[in-house]
Amino acid sequence: MTVTSKGRVTIPAEVRRFLGLKARQKIALVLEPESQSVHWKLPRYPSVASLEGAAGSLRDDLLWQKVRERAREECILRKFGTHG
């Protein structure tokens, strides 16, 4: 395979058939720095629409601003832990 100037690669038809890949199907490349290798996988959520219901449901509707605030808080807690 050859990488184009835009970083694109064409997966040969024989490989696509072997992997069962279809046209416009999403795939993900997973970097493995320890072994300096890359492998592919099918993404768990290949589109935004496929995320529907993945996080459960909320008791109340939230404004987007509130969703962002909660996400930011959770990110900070994961990164720095709780100090209480």
C-alpha positions in Angstrom: 0.0 0.0 0.0 1.1 3.6 -0.6 0.3 6.6 1.6 -0.8 9.6 -0.5 0.2 13.2 0.1 -3.1 13.6 2.0 -2.3 10.6 4.2 -4.8 8.3 2.5 -4.2 4.6 2.0 -6.3 2.2 -0.2 -6.9 -1.2 1.5 -6.6 -3.8 -1.2 -9.8 -5.6 -2.2 -8.5 -9.0 -1.0 -7.7 -7.6 2.5 -11.2 -5.9 2.6 -12.9 -9.1 1.8 -10.8 -11.1 4.3 -11.6 -8.6 7.1 -15.3 -8.3 6.0 -15.0 -4.5 5.5 -17.8 -2.7 3.6 -17.7 0.6 1.7 -17.8 3.6 4.0 -17.5 1.5 7.1 -15.6 3.1 9.9 -12.4 1.5 11.3 -10.1 2.6 14.0 -6.3 2.3 14.1 -5.0 1.6 17.6 -1.4 2.6 18.4 0.7 0.2 20.6 3.7 2.3 21.6 5.3 -0.5 23.7 5.6 -2.8 20.7 5.7 0.0 18.1 2.8 -1.6 16.3 -0.6 -0.6 15.1 -3.7 -2.7 14.8 -7.2 -2.0 13.5 -10.6 -2.5 15.1 -14.2 -1.6 14.5 -15.1 1.4 16.6 -17.7 0.7 19.3 -19.7 3.8 18.2 -19.1 4.4 14.5 -21.4 7.4 14.4 -23.0 9.9 16.6 -26.4 8.3 16.1 -25.1 5.0 17.4 -24.4 6.7 20.8 -28.1 7.1 21.5 -28.8 5.4 24.9 -25.2 4.4 25.5 -25.0 6.5 28.7 -28.4 5.6 30.0 -31.0 8.2 30.7 -31.2 11.4 32.8 -33.8 12.1 35.4 -34.2 15.7 34.1 -33.4 17.5 30.9 -30.1 19.4 31.1 -29.0 22.5 29.3 -25.9 22.0 27.2 -24.0 24.4 29.5 -24.7 22.1 32.5 -23.6 19.0 30.6 -20.3 20.7 29.8 -19.8 21.7 33.5 -20.5 18.2 34.7 -18.1 16.7 32.1 -15.4 19.2 33.0 -15.8 18.4 36.7 -15.6 14.7 36.0 -12.5 15.2 33.9 -10.8 17.2 36.7 -11.7 14.5 39.3 -10.3 11.7 37.0 -7.1 13.7 36.4 -6.4 15.0 39.8 -8.4 12.7 42.1 -10.4 13.9 45.0 -8.8 15.9 47.8 -11.3 16.3 50.5 
